[in-house]
Amino acid sequence: HEGAKQVMNNYNGRLPDDYDELLKISGIGPYTAGAITSIAYNKEVPAVDGNVLRVISRLYELEDDISKQKTIKKVREIVQDLMKGSNPSDFTQGLMELGALVCMPQVILCNKCPLNQVCHAFNNHTQMNYPIKSKAKKSPEYSFKTLLIIKDNKILLG
């Protein structure tokens, strides 16, 4: 809601076509800004989500942890380079669909993939090794005991 108000007040009700301007709007992060810029405005700006990270990781057998910002930046640069000279809207949507329908996390349909001839993971039979993602740290567990005493309509906690 806050972002919609910003668009109305600051951009005359129209989403800006500039990536950096989009990032100034509440609720719009790098992925959404990239998707809007490339799909709606047909500009060569990458939109990197989990699907794109997975596809690029497998395509190049990236040994980098996709949960790290430096890896996301590296993938953005790779995608930026790959999309040069293409129709950015089609490229972005195609890459996202590839990750959603063919190069999925647990089910990989490599034989249907248009990139299988140039995919390092497919050619080396290492698809399930990618992407590399560090295990989330286990949250600590806490145990508490609470004593509740009610006396004379007064509550005591201990």
Beta strands, then each sheet from edge to edge (+ up, - down):
strand 1: 148-151
strand 2: 154-157
sheet 1: 1+ 2-
end
